[in-house]
Amino acid sequence: MKRLKLLATLMIVSFLLLLPFGRVYAEERNIYVGDLINIKIANQNLTEEELRDKFADFEIVKLKEEADGYLLTIRSFDPGEKTIQIGNDELKITVKSTLKEIDRKEVYEGNLTPKPAGFYVEVKYLLYAVVFLFLLTGAILLIRFIRRRKAVVLTPYQRFLGQIDSVALTMEDCFIQLNFSLKEYLEQCCSCKIKGKTSDEIIQELSRIPNLELNLSALYSWFEKCDYYKFTQAEASMDYKQSILEELKELIPNIESIPNVELRQEVEV
């Protein structure tokens, strides 16, 4: 779940970072010979004739008068930097030549072979992809959240019964699995840490829980029987394994019936 939250956060950050990308790209592009340049001039004191005179170095393609000034479309076929003074403002326009940017000293030989189109992805399609991934990730997170909310909620006792019922007595490590299931149940219902401890240490830890002392002897006896087959090469018969399992099933209802033992009511699985 933490990984999914991290992925969702990264997708949101990436989406926010890419949003202004298209706008900045458009603003910082170079102006080349023949490019159309749209200029908004918010100055009502200039006449159309004065405006044409100031942009005499450019070809005026379109000049439209508006309520708050003029909308001007110009272009130039003469490369270089040009400065236009409009009132207190100074407008600098640099027109570049594509020929000057070619670093070539030898004689240029024409090549009539068409060049294949290079790989190019428009910014808007990149944004669409990010939005799609963002929505897809959000949908996955939502579905998993709904599934988790619908997951079966079990008590520690119900979870314990499900675990020991899944243990096959024919397995070599059946005593280890039964032992682990019991420790996990005691940790959940008694709020203690006993995994990795010896049987003596477990009983010592459980002895601190009020009203549980009546069950300590039975628990210690079961742990000892289980430890014998866990730590020796002895083999137990199927009948003995079944008796160990039935004895374990009888231990837990006695603990569940203790009124003052601090039990956790639910465990989400």
QUISULHU-V607357 format. One record per residue. RES is the residue in three letters. OMEGA is omega in radians with two decimals (* if undefined). Layout:
res=RES omega=OMEGA
res=RES omega=OMEGA
This chain:
res=MET omega=3.13
res=LYS omega=3.13
res=ARG omega=3.11
res=LEU omega=3.09
res=LYS omega=3.12
res=LEU omega=3.11
res=LEU omega=3.11
res=ALA omega=3.12
res=THR omega=3.12
res=LEU omega=3.13
res=MET omega=3.13
res=ILE omega=-3.14
res=VAL omega=3.13
res=SER omega=3.14
res=PHE omega=-3.13
res=LEU omega=3.14
res=LEU omega=-3.08
res=LEU omega=-3.11
res=LEU omega=-3.10
res=PRO omega=-3.01
res=PHE omega=-3.11
res=GLY omega=-3.12
res=ARG omega=-3.14
res=VAL omega=-3.13
res=TYR omega=-3.11
res=ALA omega=-3.07
res=GLU omega=-3.02
res=GLU omega=-3.13
res=ARG omega=3.13
res=ASN omega=3.09
res=ILE omega=-3.11
res=TYR omega=-3.14
res=VAL omega=3.10
res=GLY omega=3.13
res=ASP omega=3.06
res=LEU omega=-3.10
res=ILE omega=3.10
res=ASN omega=-3.10
res=ILE omega=3.06
res=LYS omega=-3.12
res=ILE omega=3.14
res=ALA omega=-3.14
res=ASN omega=-3.08
res=GLN omega=-3.11
res=ASN omega=3.14
res=LEU omega=3.01
res=THR omega=-3.14
res=GLU omega=3.14
res=GLU omega=3.10
res=GLU omega=-3.13
res=LEU omega=3.10
res=ARG omega=3.14
res=ASP omega=-3.13
res=LYS omega=-3.14
res=PHE omega=-3.11
res=ALA omega=3.14
res=ASP omega=-3.12
res=PHE omega=2.99
res=GLU omega=-3.13
res=ILE omega=-3.12
res=VAL omega=-3.10
res=LYS omega=3.10
res=LEU omega=-3.09
res=LYS omega=3.12
res=GLU omega=3.11
res=GLU omega=-3.06
res=ALA omega=-3.08
res=ASP omega=3.12
res=GLY omega=-3.08
res=TYR omega=2.99
res=LEU omega=-2.96
res=LEU omega=3.03
res=THR omega=-3.07
res=ILE omega=2.97
res=ARG omega=-3.10
res=SER omega=3.07
res=PHE omega=3.14
res=ASP omega=-3.10
res=PRO omega=3.13
res=GLY omega=3.14
res=GLU omega=-3.13
res=LYS omega=-3.10
res=THR omega=3.12
res=ILE omega=3.12
res=GLN omega=3.11
res=ILE omega=-3.08
res=GLY omega=3.11
res=ASN omega=-3.10
res=ASP omega=3.12
res=GLU omega=-3.11
res=LEU omega=3.12
res=LYS omega=3.13
res=ILE omega=3.12
res=THR omega=3.13
res=VAL omega=-3.10
res=LYS omega=3.08
res=SER omega=3.13
res=THR omega=-3.14
res=LEU omega=-3.12
res=LYS omega=-3.12
res=GLU omega=3.10
res=ILE omega=-3.13
res=ASP omega=-3.06
res=ARG omega=-3.10
res=LYS omega=-3.12
res=GLU omega=3.14
res=VAL omega=-3.10
res=TYR omega=3.09
res=GLU omega=-3.12
res=GLY omega=3.12
res=ASN omega=-3.08
res=LEU omega=3.14
res=THR omega=-3.13
res=PRO omega=3.11
res=LYS omega=3.10
res=PRO omega=-3.14
res=ALA omega=3.12
res=GLY omega=3.13
res=PHE omega=-3.11
res=TYR omega=3.11
res=VAL omega=3.11
res=GLU omega=-3.08
res=VAL omega=-3.08
res=LYS omega=3.11
res=TYR omega=3.07
res=LEU omega=3.10
res=LEU omega=3.10
res=TYR omega=-3.14
res=ALA omega=3.14
res=VAL omega=3.12
res=VAL omega=3.14
res=PHE omega=3.13
res=LEU omega=3.12
res=PHE omega=3.14
res=LEU omega=3.13
res=LEU omega=3.11
res=THR omega=3.11
res=GLY omega=3.12
res=ALA omega=3.12
res=ILE omega=3.12
res=LEU omega=-3.13
res=LEU omega=3.14
res=ILE omega=3.14
res=ARG omega=3.12
res=PHE omega=-3.14
res=ILE omega=3.13
res=ARG omega=3.12
res=ARG omega=3.12
res=ARG omega=3.14
res=LYS omega=-3.11
res=ALA omega=-3.12
res=VAL omega=3.10
res=VAL omega=-3.08
res=LEU omega=2.98
res=THR omega=3.08
res=PRO omega=-3.14
res=TYR omega=3.11
res=GLN omega=3.09
res=ARG omega=3.14
res=PHE omega=3.13
res=LEU omega=3.11
res=GLY omega=-3.14
res=GLN omega=-3.08
res=ILE omega=3.09
res=ASP omega=3.14
res=SER omega=-3.14
res=VAL omega=3.10
res=ALA omega=-3.11
res=LEU omega=3.09
res=THR omega=-3.13
res=MET omega=-3.12
res=GLU omega=-3.08
res=ASP omega=-3.09
res=CYS omega=3.12
res=PHE omega=3.11
res=ILE omega=-3.13
res=GLN omega=3.10
res=LEU omega=3.11
res=ASN omega=-3.14
res=PHE omega=-3.14
res=SER omega=3.12
res=LEU omega=3.12
res=LYS omega=-3.14
res=GLU omega=3.11
res=TYR omega=-3.13
res=LEU omega=3.10
res=GLU omega=-3.10
res=GLN omega=-3.04
res=CYS omega=-3.09
res=CYS omega=3.11
res=SER omega=3.14
res=CYS omega=3.13
res=LYS omega=-3.10
res=ILE omega=3.11
res=LYS omega=-3.14
res=GLY omega=-3.13
res=LYS omega=3.09
res=THR omega=-3.14
res=SER omega=3.12
res=ASP omega=-3.14
res=GLU omega=3.12
res=ILE omega=-3.14
res=ILE omega=3.11
res=GLN omega=3.12
res=GLU omega=-3.11
res=LEU omega=-3.12
res=SER omega=3.12
res=ARG omega=-3.10
res=ILE omega=-3.10
res=PRO omega=3.04
res=ASN omega=3.11
res=LEU omega=-3.04
res=GLU omega=3.14
res=LEU omega=-3.11
res=ASN omega=-3.07
res=LEU omega=-3.11
res=SER omega=3.14
res=ALA omega=3.11
res=LEU omega=-3.12
res=TYR omega=3.13
res=SER omega=-3.14
res=TRP omega=3.12
res=PHE omega=3.14
res=GLU omega=3.12
res=LYS omega=-3.12
res=CYS omega=-3.13
res=ASP omega=-3.11
res=TYR omega=-3.12
res=TYR omega=3.08
res=LYS omega=-2.98
res=PHE omega=3.08
res=THR omega=3.12
res=GLN omega=-3.11
res=ALA omega=3.12
res=GLU omega=3.14
res=ALA omega=3.10
res=SER omega=3.13
res=MET omega=3.13
res=ASP omega=-3.13
res=TYR omega=3.10
res=LYS omega=3.13
res=GLN omega=3.12
res=SER omega=3.08
res=ILE omega=-3.14
res=LEU omega=-3.14
res=GLU omega=3.10
res=GLU omega=3.12
res=LEU omega=-3.14
res=LYS omega=3.14
res=GLU omega=-3.11
res=LEU omega=-2.96
res=ILE omega=3.09
res=PRO omega=3.10
res=ASN omega=3.11
res=ILE omega=-3.13
res=GLU omega=-3.08
res=SER omega=3.13
res=ILE omega=-3.02
res=PRO omega=-3.00
res=ASN omega=3.07
res=VAL omega=-3.10
res=GLU omega=-3.11
res=LEU omega=3.00
res=ARG omega=-2.96
res=GLN omega=-3.08
res=GLU omega=3.04
res=VAL omega=-3.12
res=GLU omega=-3.12
res=VAL omega=*
